[in-house]
Amino acid sequence: MTTSITDQAGGPDAFVRLVDAFYVRVADDAVLRPMYPEDLEPGKQHLALFLAQYFGATDLYTSQRGHPRLRMRHAPFPIDPEAAGRWATHMLDALADQGFPPAVRAAIEEYVVRATPTLVNRLPDHVLPSDDAADEGPVPRS
């Protein structure tokens, strides 16, 4: 029988410690902190339960919160590429502090790298076409 990443990490409490280390960084981040509510505790609990379940624990998260619906839950927050990158940096830095076995660290790193782009729900203004561009009509093909 294969042991889950959660078990290899030391059980669900290992994700509580990871999330605590992550939130210490978020609390000091000028871009991310305003996106979080005053009381960080509920979010910390939700993230720790989600990660523990994602990596193989029982239905810790879904039994309390239902389907994760991550895109819907994050939609109200203006997450641009910079904010998503900061999230990833803080999570990876917190992960580095945990002393997890290499397979656990690699699995969590892979998740963070894969999940980060999915957090983005706003593009910076310089990426969006200007209103003037819409007035010019379609771009001719060569």
C-alpha atoms as a printed R data frame, in Angstrom:
    type eleno elety resid chain resno       x      y       z
1   ATOM     1    CA   MET     A     1   0.000  0.000   0.000
2   ATOM     2    CA   THR     A     2   1.290  3.443  -0.902
3   ATOM     3    CA   THR     A     3   1.654  5.969   1.894
4   ATOM     4    CA   SER     A     4   0.055  9.338   1.159
5   ATOM     5    CA   ILE     A     5   2.042 12.551   1.024
6   ATOM     6    CA   THR     A     6   0.057 13.694   4.077
7   ATOM     7    CA   ASP     A     7   1.202 10.615   6.007
8   ATOM     8    CA   GLN     A     8   4.787 11.039   4.805
9   ATOM     9    CA   ALA     A     9   4.689 14.690   5.918
10  ATOM    10    CA   GLY     A    10   3.663 13.679   9.436
11  ATOM    11    CA   GLY     A    11  -0.118 13.834   9.188
12  ATOM    12    CA   PRO     A    12  -2.538 16.749   8.873
13  ATOM    13    CA   ASP     A    13  -0.729 18.703  11.610
14  ATOM    14    CA   ALA     A    14   2.254 19.029   9.278
15  ATOM    15    CA   PHE     A    15   0.064 21.145   7.015
16  ATOM    16    CA   VAL     A    16  -1.032 23.266   9.962
17  ATOM    17    CA   ARG     A    17   2.638 24.080  10.578
18  ATOM    18    CA   LEU     A    18   3.238 24.760   6.871
19  ATOM    19    CA   VAL     A    19   0.237 27.077   6.686
20  ATOM    20    CA   ASP     A    20   1.250 28.875   9.895
21  ATOM    21    CA   ALA     A    21   4.672 29.567   8.353
22  ATOM    22    CA   PHE     A    22   3.001 30.729   5.132
23  ATOM    23    CA   TYR     A    23   0.603 33.091   6.921
24  ATOM    24    CA   VAL     A    24   3.436 34.719   8.880
25  ATOM    25    CA   ARG     A    25   4.749 35.826   5.506
26  ATOM    26    CA   VAL     A    26   1.324 36.872   4.196
27  ATOM    27    CA   ALA     A    27   0.750 39.012   7.297
28  ATOM    28    CA   ASP     A    28   3.787 41.121   6.348
29  ATOM    29    CA   ASP     A    29   3.096 41.297   2.600
30  ATOM    30    CA   ALA     A    30   1.824 44.695   1.431
31  ATOM    31    CA   VAL     A    31   0.169 43.225  -1.672
32  ATOM    32    CA   LEU     A    32  -1.407 40.085  -0.229
33  ATOM    33    CA   ARG     A    33  -2.407 41.144   3.287
34  ATOM    34    CA   PRO     A    34  -5.188 43.520   2.144
35  ATOM    35    CA   MET     A    35  -6.853 40.605   0.316
36  ATOM    36    CA   TYR     A    36  -7.256 38.649   3.542
37  ATOM    37    CA   PRO     A    37  -9.804 39.297   6.289
38  ATOM    38    CA   GLU     A    38  -8.745 40.839   9.586
39  ATOM    39    CA   ASP     A    39  -8.954 37.444  11.313
40  ATOM    40    CA   LEU     A    40  -6.562 35.090   9.535
41  ATOM    41    CA   GLU     A    41  -7.440 32.014  11.606
42  ATOM    42    CA   PRO     A    42 -10.390 30.678   9.568
43  ATOM    43    CA   GLY     A    43  -8.427 30.943   6.329
44  ATOM    44    CA   LYS     A    44  -5.455 29.203   7.922
45  ATOM    45    CA   GLN     A    45  -7.659 26.340   9.030
46  ATOM    46    CA   HIS     A    46  -9.279 26.034   5.612
47  ATOM    47    CA   LEU     A    47  -5.961 25.994   3.753
48  ATOM    48    CA   ALA     A    48  -4.408 23.430   6.102
49  ATOM    49    CA   LEU     A    49  -7.437 21.137   5.757
50  ATOM    50    CA   PHE     A    50  -7.465 21.571   1.980
51  ATOM    51    CA   LEU     A    51  -3.770 20.740   1.607
52  ATOM    52    CA   ALA     A    52  -3.953 17.751   3.947
53  ATOM    53    CA   GLN     A    53  -6.920 16.374   2.000
54  ATOM    54    CA   TYR     A    54  -5.376 17.160  -1.384
55  ATOM    55    CA   PHE     A    55  -2.284 15.200  -0.433
56  ATOM    56    CA   GLY     A    56  -4.136 12.140   0.754
57  ATOM    57    CA   ALA     A    57  -5.922 12.640   4.045
58  ATOM    58    CA   THR     A    58  -9.583 11.756   4.277
59  ATOM    59    CA   ASP     A    59 -12.287 14.279   3.455
60  ATOM    60    CA   LEU     A    60 -11.068 16.778   6.050
61  ATOM    61    CA   TYR     A    61 -11.867 19.802   3.910
62  ATOM    62    CA   THR     A    62 -14.947 18.683   1.997
63  ATOM    63    CA   SER     A    63 -16.701 17.407   5.111
64  ATOM    64    CA   GLN     A    64 -16.550 20.937   6.558
65  ATOM    65    CA   ARG     A    65 -16.572 23.214   3.521
66  ATOM    66    CA   GLY     A    66 -17.939 21.196   0.613
67  ATOM    67    CA   HIS     A    67 -16.263 21.115  -2.781
68  ATOM    68    CA   PRO     A    68 -13.197 23.393  -2.829
69  ATOM    69    CA   ARG     A    69 -14.417 25.485  -5.809
70  ATOM    70    CA   LEU     A    70 -11.114 27.323  -5.647
71  ATOM    71    CA   ARG     A    71 -11.725 29.628  -8.603
72  ATOM    72    CA   MET     A    72 -15.108 30.680  -7.236
73  ATOM    73    CA   ARG     A    73 -13.791 31.196  -3.697
74  ATOM    74    CA   HIS     A    74 -10.933 33.372  -4.986
75  ATOM    75    CA   ALA     A    75 -12.951 35.316  -7.586
76  ATOM    76    CA   PRO     A    76 -13.686 38.320  -5.311
77  ATOM    77    CA   PHE     A    77  -9.977 38.980  -4.795
78  ATOM    78    CA   PRO     A    78  -7.942 40.876  -7.418
79  ATOM    79    CA   ILE     A    79  -5.237 38.280  -7.991
80  ATOM    80    CA   ASP     A    80  -2.891 39.439 -10.717
81  ATOM    81    CA   PRO     A    81   0.322 37.662 -11.739
82  ATOM    82    CA   GLU     A    82   2.319 39.612  -9.120
83  ATOM    83    CA   ALA     A    83  -0.008 38.587  -6.286
84  ATOM    84    CA   ALA     A    84  -0.041 34.960  -7.449
85  ATOM    85    CA   GLY     A    85   3.751 35.002  -7.620
86  ATOM    86    CA   ARG     A    86   3.969 36.370  -4.093
87  ATOM    87    CA   TRP     A    87   1.609 33.616  -2.915
88  ATOM    88    CA   ALA     A    88   3.874 31.017  -4.515
89  ATOM    89    CA   THR     A    89   7.057 32.564  -3.118
90  ATOM    90    CA   HIS     A    90   5.672 32.655   0.416
91  ATOM    91    CA   MET     A    91   4.359 29.102   0.159
92  ATOM    92    CA   LEU     A    92   7.656 27.775  -1.199
93  ATOM    93    CA   ASP     A    93   9.644 29.675   1.458
94  ATOM    94    CA   ALA     A    94   7.367 28.281   4.176
95  ATOM    95    CA   LEU     A    95   7.776 24.824   2.674
96  ATOM    96    CA   ALA     A    96  11.565 25.139   2.752
97  ATOM    97    CA   ASP     A    97  11.378 25.778   6.503
98  ATOM    98    CA   GLN     A    98   9.490 22.561   7.247
99  ATOM    99    CA   GLY     A    99  12.206 19.948   6.857
100 ATOM   100    CA   PHE     A   100   9.861 17.597   5.001
101 ATOM   101    CA   PRO     A   101  11.286 14.493   3.336
102 ATOM   102    CA   PRO     A   102  12.385 15.176  -0.260
103 ATOM   103    CA   ALA     A   103   9.402 13.361  -1.830
104 ATOM   104    CA   VAL     A   104   6.961 15.415   0.243
105 ATOM   105    CA   ARG     A   105   8.686 18.673  -0.561
106 ATOM   106    CA   ALA     A   106   8.802 17.821  -4.273
107 ATOM   107    CA   ALA     A   107   5.085 16.947  -4.349
108 ATOM   108    CA   ILE     A   108   4.086 20.184  -2.615
109 ATOM   109    CA   GLU     A   109   6.430 22.262  -4.794
110 ATOM   110    CA   GLU     A   110   4.922 20.689  -7.904
111 ATOM   111    CA   TYR     A   111   1.423 21.528  -6.656
112 ATOM   112    CA   VAL     A   112   2.363 25.148  -5.902
113 ATOM   113    CA   VAL     A   113   3.934 25.612  -9.336
114 ATOM   114    CA   ARG     A   114   0.920 24.057 -11.057
115 ATOM   115    CA   ALA     A   115  -1.696 25.878  -8.936
116 ATOM   116    CA   THR     A   116  -0.188 29.378  -9.028
117 ATOM   117    CA   PRO     A   117  -1.294 30.350 -12.560
118 ATOM   118    CA   THR     A   118  -4.842 29.188 -11.793
119 ATOM   119    CA   LEU     A   119  -5.086 31.801  -9.035
120 ATOM   120    CA   VAL     A   120  -4.761 34.674 -11.503
121 ATOM   121    CA   ASN     A   121  -8.113 36.312 -12.191
122 ATOM   122    CA   ARG     A   122  -6.991 39.835 -13.110
123 ATOM   123    CA   LEU     A   123  -4.473 40.976 -15.683
124 ATOM   124    CA   PRO     A   124  -2.485 44.195 -15.307
125 ATOM   125    CA   ASP     A   125  -3.798 47.121 -17.358
126 ATOM   126    CA   HIS     A   126  -0.743 47.139 -19.623
127 ATOM   127    CA   VAL     A   127  -1.626 43.596 -20.778
128 ATOM   128    CA   LEU     A   128  -5.172 44.453 -21.802
129 ATOM   129    CA   PRO     A   129  -5.845 46.098 -25.162
130 ATOM   130    CA   SER     A   130  -6.743 49.766 -24.982
131 ATOM   131    CA   ASP     A   131 -10.170 51.025 -25.986
132 ATOM   132    CA   ASP     A   132  -8.482 52.590 -29.031
133 ATOM   133    CA   ALA     A   133  -7.412 49.158 -30.266
134 ATOM   134    CA   ALA     A   134 -11.036 48.015 -30.356
135 ATOM   135    CA   ASP     A   135 -11.928 50.960 -32.598
136 ATOM   136    CA   GLU     A   136  -9.343 49.968 -35.183
137 ATOM   137    CA   GLY     A   137 -11.171 46.801 -36.155
138 ATOM   138    CA   PRO     A   138  -9.662 43.386 -36.682
139 ATOM   139    CA   VAL     A   139  -5.982 42.988 -37.338
140 ATOM   140    CA   PRO     A   140  -5.443 42.071 -41.021
141 ATOM   141    CA   ARG     A   141  -3.911 38.685 -41.728
142 ATOM   142    CA   SER     A   142  -0.914 38.440 -43.961
